[in-house]
Amino acid sequence: MEVRREKLRALSPLEEPRSPAELRVRQLRARDLLRGDLEGADLERHVSESVLTTTLDRATRWGRANSIFPATFGLACCAIEMMSMVSPRYDIARFGAENLRATPRQADMLILSGRVAIKMAPVIRRLYDQMLEPKWVVSMGACSSSGGMFANYAVVQGADKFMPVDIHIPGCPPRPEALLYGFNKLQRMIVGNPDAGWRRRYNAIGTEEWARPVTGTASREEAEAYAAAREQSVARHAELAGESG
């Protein structure tokens, strides 16, 4: 069976290589620029095609987001899904994070892939404290995010109770596609353009619930703190609505 090359090229997302004549023109234009012979419209066109301006902070954030060093750290069954992200099917090298490090002193991202036992929590916290700054944490799966099905005394009911967590990925276990999606959200957060949370998307700011003890009652301090947080959320929501309007 003969496959036409033109059809494959039409379906390919890659651009065709430029002709040698066009490359030669660009080389001559760059030479004229160095000599000072490039002026007027030619100079403006060359600058618009060749020069990119940004700030040092944005360039640093872009470099950090695209050169993350994850730690080779797994807790439970979610680690099997995490291992798949370096396979050719998912290839996290596309996002510059294939260089997994076996020591926390050379890593800046920790993926909590599985349930966190009470005895394991101080070990994880020590690993987190030994990581490079700035550092990020991804809670992968329901067990590390909220305890999952293990609602007992032996499992921590959410890793954010003893360490900061930047991204929570739901699922039991989440597929590698979900992990890559969460990683992309972390990249946008590092760059400084984070995705809007679900409360912002669904106009639900001010509906936060307050943690209650097992008895279902709240102390006076808890009620006052909840009222203050709700008032602040409502004020912030009104401010954002005014800006968007």
C-alpha positions as semicolon CSV with decimal commas, in nm:
position;residue;x (nm);y (nm);z (nm)
1;M;0,000;0,000;0,000
2;E;0,147;0,331;-0,112
3;V;0,098;0,634;0,110
4;R;0,117;0,974;-0,053
5;R;0,377;1,199;0,106
6;E;0,170;1,510;0,040
7;K;-0,110;1,383;0,266
8;L;0,130;1,315;0,553
9;R;0,280;1,661;0,520
10;A;-0,064;1,819;0,522
11;L;-0,153;1,640;0,845
12;S;0,182;1,716;1,011
13;P;0,172;2,001;1,265
14;L;0,535;2,088;1,193
15;E;0,624;2,367;0,955
16;E;0,815;2,298;0,639
17;P;1,186;2,393;0,649
18;R;1,259;2,728;0,498
19;S;1,437;2,756;0,169
20;P;1,813;2,821;0,155
21;A;1,746;3,148;-0,026
22;E;1,532;3,280;0,261
23;L;1,797;3,172;0,513
24;R;2,059;3,358;0,312
25;V;1,844;3,671;0,314
26;R;1,817;3,657;0,692
27;Q;2,192;3,610;0,724
28;L;2,260;3,915;0,507
29;R;2,006;4,117;0,703
30;A;2,179;4,025;1,030
31;R;2,515;4,121;0,880
32;D;2,381;4,459;0,771
33;L;2,243;4,512;1,119
34;L;2,584;4,454;1,275
35;R;2,745;4,691;1,026
36;G;2,487;4,958;1,088
37;D;2,362;4,951;0,730
38;L;2,010;4,835;0,818
39;E;1,775;5,131;0,850
40;G;1,412;5,231;0,824
41;A;1,148;4,971;0,754
42;D;1,405;4,691;0,713
43;L;1,543;4,760;1,060
44;E;1,196;4,762;1,217
45;R;1,101;4,438;1,047
46;H;1,424;4,269;1,155
47;V;1,375;4,380;1,515
48;S;1,011;4,264;1,521
49;E;1,115;3,922;1,387
50;S;1,426;3,869;1,601
51;V;1,392;4,054;1,932
52;L;1,178;3,951;2,228
53;T;1,147;4,182;2,528
54;T;1,040;4,071;2,874
55;T;1,126;4,122;3,239
56;L;1,379;3,932;3,446
57;D;1,106;3,803;3,677
58;R;0,895;3,664;3,391
59;A;1,200;3,503;3,229
60;T;1,296;3,343;3,561
61;R;0,944;3,211;3,616
62;W;0,934;3,071;3,263
63;G;1,264;2,892;3,320
64;R;1,149;2,748;3,652
65;A;0,819;2,625;3,509
66;N;0,990;2,444;3,223
67;S;1,283;2,289;3,413
68;I;1,124;2,123;3,716
69;F;1,313;1,842;3,889
70;P;1,060;1,599;4,044
71;A;1,166;1,372;4,328
72;T;1,158;0,995;4,273
73;F;0,919;0,939;4,561
74;G;0,617;0,709;4,574
75;L;0,383;0,619;4,856
76;A;0,126;0,367;4,730
77;C;-0,065;0,254;4,422
78;C;-0,078;0,605;4,271
79;A;0,299;0,578;4,226
80;I;0,240;0,324;3,947
81;E;0,043;0,587;3,757
82;M;0,310;0,845;3,835
83;M;0,581;0,623;3,685
84;S;0,388;0,618;3,357
85;M;0,440;0,990;3,303
86;V;0,798;0,930;3,182
87;S;0,690;0,665;2,930
88;P;0,677;0,743;2,557
89;R;0,295;0,748;2,566
90;Y;0,281;1,050;2,802
91;D;0,640;1,181;2,788
92;I;0,664;1,449;3,054
93;A;0,994;1,546;2,887
94;R;0,778;1,760;2,658
95;F;0,737;1,994;2,956
96;G;1,097;1,977;3,077
97;A;1,038;1,761;3,387
98;E;1,189;1,427;3,290
99;N;1,497;1,473;3,509
100;L;1,375;1,296;3,823
101;R;1,615;1,323;4,115
102;A;1,676;1,057;4,380
103;T;1,766;1,308;4,651
104;P;1,551;1,592;4,785
105;R;1,851;1,826;4,779
106;Q;1,839;1,819;4,398
107;A;1,458;1,821;4,356
108;D;1,208;2,106;4,363
109;M;0,878;1,918;4,318
110;L;0,734;1,645;4,538
111;I;0,445;1,427;4,420
112;L;0,253;1,264;4,704
113;S;0,134;0,957;4,516
114;G;-0,072;0,759;4,765
115;R;-0,200;0,749;5,120
116;V;0,004;0,922;5,389
117;A;0,032;0,720;5,709
118;I;0,072;0,891;6,045
119;K;0,419;0,740;6,083
120;M;0,515;0,858;5,732
121;A;0,409;1,221;5,778
122;P;0,725;1,336;5,966
123;V;0,943;1,160;5,708
124;I;0,767;1,341;5,422
125;R;0,795;1,670;5,605
126;R;1,169;1,617;5,649
127;L;1,209;1,545;5,278
128;Y;1,011;1,859;5,199
129;D;1,231;2,071;5,426
130;Q;1,543;1,938;5,252
131;M;1,421;2,029;4,903
132;L;1,545;2,325;4,705
133;E;1,374;2,662;4,712
134;P;1,142;2,745;4,548
135;K;0,963;2,411;4,576
136;W;0,619;2,277;4,498
137;V;0,402;1,988;4,611
138;V;0,140;1,795;4,414
139;S;-0,112;1,583;4,605
140;M;-0,197;1,299;4,367
141;G;-0,514;1,103;4,431
142;A;-0,792;1,106;4,687
143;C;-0,587;0,934;4,959
144;S;-0,316;1,199;4,985
145;S;-0,564;1,483;4,932
146;S;-0,832;1,383;5,184
147;G;-0,756;1,036;5,320
148;G;-0,969;0,866;5,055
149;M;-1,130;0,542;5,169
150;F;-0,898;0,522;5,470
151;A;-1,102;0,718;5,724
152;N;-0,919;0,577;6,025
153;Y;-0,661;0,666;6,287
154;A;-0,361;0,541;6,082
155;V;-0,391;0,768;5,777
156;V;-0,357;1,146;5,760
157;Q;-0,683;1,296;5,634
158;G;-0,517;1,527;5,382
159;A;-0,148;1,605;5,333
160;D;-0,214;1,979;5,361
161;K;-0,255;1,929;5,736
162;F;0,122;1,909;5,785
163;M;0,274;2,068;5,472
164;P;0,175;2,316;5,200
165;V;0,019;2,164;4,888
166;D;-0,002;2,356;4,559
167;I;-0,207;2,123;4,336
168;H;-0,465;1,857;4,431
169;I;-0,541;1,591;4,168
170;P;-0,863;1,391;4,230
171;G;-0,907;1,027;4,141
172;C;-0,849;0,678;4,283
173;P;-0,610;0,646;4,122
174;P;-0,591;0,938;3,876
175;R;-0,474;0,847;3,531
176;P;-0,140;0,977;3,399
177;E;-0,337;1,224;3,185
178;A;-0,480;1,376;3,503
179;L;-0,132;1,402;3,651
180;L;-0,006;1,581;3,341
181;Y;-0,306;1,813;3,353
182;G;-0,227;1,897;3,715
183;F;0,137;1,948;3,623
184;N;0,036;2,194;3,350
185;K;-0,174;2,384;3,605
186;L;0,131;2,398;3,832
187;Q;0,337;2,536;3,545
188;R;0,085;2,813;3,485
189;M;0,088;2,886;3,858
190;I;0,467;2,917;3,857
191;V;0,465;3,144;3,553
192;G;0,222;3,372;3,734
193;N;-0,092;3,297;3,535
194;P;-0,282;3,045;3,752
195;D;-0,615;2,901;3,647
196;A;-0,923;3,034;3,822
197;G;-1,055;2,807;4,097
198;W;-1,396;2,651;4,082
199;R;-1,541;2,911;4,321
200;R;-1,432;3,185;4,082
201;R;-1,558;2,998;3,775
202;Y;-1,898;2,916;3,923
203;N;-1,946;3,243;4,114
204;A;-1,935;3,063;4,450
205;I;-1,701;3,288;4,648
206;G;-1,838;3,326;4,999
207;T;-1,985;2,976;5,025
208;E;-1,689;2,823;5,209
209;E;-1,770;2,573;5,481
210;W;-1,602;2,576;5,819
211;A;-1,461;2,263;5,976
212;R;-1,674;2,136;6,264
213;P;-1,585;1,887;6,538
214;V;-1,748;1,546;6,547
215;T;-2,027;1,684;6,767
216;G;-2,130;1,927;6,493
217;T;-2,103;2,231;6,719
218;A;-1,860;2,520;6,695
219;S;-1,695;2,725;6,963
220;R;-1,731;3,100;6,983
221;E;-1,383;3,155;6,840
222;E;-1,458;2,925;6,544
223;A;-1,787;3,101;6,471
224;E;-1,621;3,445;6,482
225;A;-1,336;3,329;6,258
226;Y;-1,585;3,180;6,011
227;A;-1,790;3,501;6,005
228;A;-1,476;3,709;5,944
229;A;-1,357;3,480;5,665
230;R;-1,700;3,483;5,500
231;E;-1,721;3,863;5,521
232;Q;-1,377;3,895;5,364
233;S;-1,470;3,652;5,086
234;V;-1,792;3,839;5,007
235;A;-1,604;4,170;4,997
236;R;-1,342;4,024;4,766
237;H;-1,612;3,881;4,540
238;A;-1,782;4,220;4,519
239;E;-1,451;4,383;4,433
240;L;-1,383;4,132;4,155
241;A;-1,736;4,174;4,020
242;G;-1,682;4,551;4,009
243;E;-1,354;4,509;3,819
244;S;-1,507;4,273;3,565
245;G;-1,808;4,498;3,519
